[in-house]
Amino acid sequence: MFSPGVPVAREAAIRKLPRTGERPRARRLTAEARRSSILKAARKAFSETGDVNGTTIKVIAEHGGISEGVIYRHFESKDQLFFEAVVEPLGEAVDRLVAATESVDRHAPLTPERQVSTLELLYRQLISTLEEVLPLLGLVLFGDPKVARRFYRENFAVAMDRLASAWAQVEDRYGYEPANADISARAVMGVALMLALESHHNGRFDMDRAIKLASDGTVTGYFPRLGPSRRRA
């Protein structure tokens, strides 16, 4: 029954307010959002401990503010969680790069200038992603040899092969025999990894200059062609 003298609309609004001391109910996360939050907590936990074997599901749960049971509802094991914590951002970055490569000349043919600017964007995306997962990448690539070999073959190499395939299709459209796309993809990934390390550990590093030089060098070559006639005595 409504209180005497209180307007109906106001009474209804009052009834909707939580009682004193009660907290509003938190919205339930979707399965996808929950997995994402768990992976975020896992990255933080693995990075802080610096030891895959020493990082327990309990520690990850504490970082995420959830129970261990919630984690096991989304991930079968800590190994799966670790691999996806590293693989997911790397895979997403490669998806973006492949999509950008496939559409790079959709609206207009490539020019030398656009080719360089496209590479600059590619390097920025790669460096940003690699810097984000550097601590985990170091753990997986330079930790347990068996884990490193599996990760490299099943994930890192596959990512570079996908980039190579996308680039080869672009080269083919312009009449070039795509013979070296696999090596080019690995060279670009290697440069991006080193620049990510510089960015992460060297606060004074000029990233804009580095990306510009890396992009120009990727297209035109880093070193001049040397010949006996140019050698000084």
Secondary structure as the mmCIF struct_conf table of DSSP 4:
data_model
#
loop_
_struct_conf.conf_type_id
_struct_conf.id
_struct_conf.beg_label_comp_id
_struct_conf.beg_label_asym_id
_struct_conf.beg_label_seq_id
_struct_conf.end_label_comp_id
_struct_conf.end_label_asym_id
_struct_conf.end_label_seq_id
HELX_LH_PP_P HELX_LH_PP_P1 PHE A 2 SER A 3
TURN_TY1_P TURN_TY1_P1 PRO A 4 GLY A 5
BEND BEND1 VAL A 6 VAL A 6
HELX_RH_AL_P HELX_RH_AL_P1 VAL A 8 LYS A 16
BEND BEND2 LEU A 17 LEU A 17
HELX_LH_PP_P HELX_LH_PP_P2 PRO A 18 ARG A 19
TURN_TY1_P TURN_TY1_P2 THR A 20 GLY A 21
HELX_LH_PP_P HELX_LH_PP_P3 GLU A 22 THR A 30
HELX_RH_AL_P HELX_RH_AL_P2 ALA A 31 THR A 49
TURN_TY1_P TURN_TY1_P3 VAL A 52 GLY A 54
HELX_RH_AL_P HELX_RH_AL_P3 ILE A 57 GLY A 64
TURN_TY1_P TURN_TY1_P4 GLY A 65 GLY A 65
BEND BEND3 ILE A 66 ILE A 66
HELX_RH_AL_P HELX_RH_AL_P4 GLU A 68 HIS A 74
BEND BEND4 GLU A 76 GLU A 76
HELX_RH_AL_P HELX_RH_AL_P5 LYS A 78 GLU A 102
TURN_TY1_P TURN_TY1_P5 SER A 103 ASP A 105
BEND BEND5 ARG A 106 ALA A 108
HELX_RH_AL_P HELX_RH_AL_P6 PRO A 112 LEU A 141
BEND BEND6 PHE A 142 GLY A 143
HELX_RH_AL_P HELX_RH_AL_P7 PRO A 145 PHE A 151
HELX_RH_PI_P HELX_RH_PI_P1 TYR A 152 PHE A 156
HELX_RH_AL_P HELX_RH_AL_P8 ALA A 157 ARG A 173
TURN_TY1_P TURN_TY1_P6 TYR A 174 GLY A 175
BEND BEND7 ALA A 179 ASN A 180
HELX_RH_AL_P HELX_RH_AL_P9 ALA A 181 HIS A 201
TURN_TY1_P TURN_TY1_P7 GLY A 203 ARG A 204
HELX_RH_AL_P HELX_RH_AL_P10 MET A 207 THR A 220
BEND BEND8 TYR A 222 PHE A 223
HELX_LH_PP_P HELX_LH_PP_P4 PRO A 224 LEU A 226
HELX_RH_3T_P HELX_RH_3T_P1 PRO A 228 ARG A 230
#
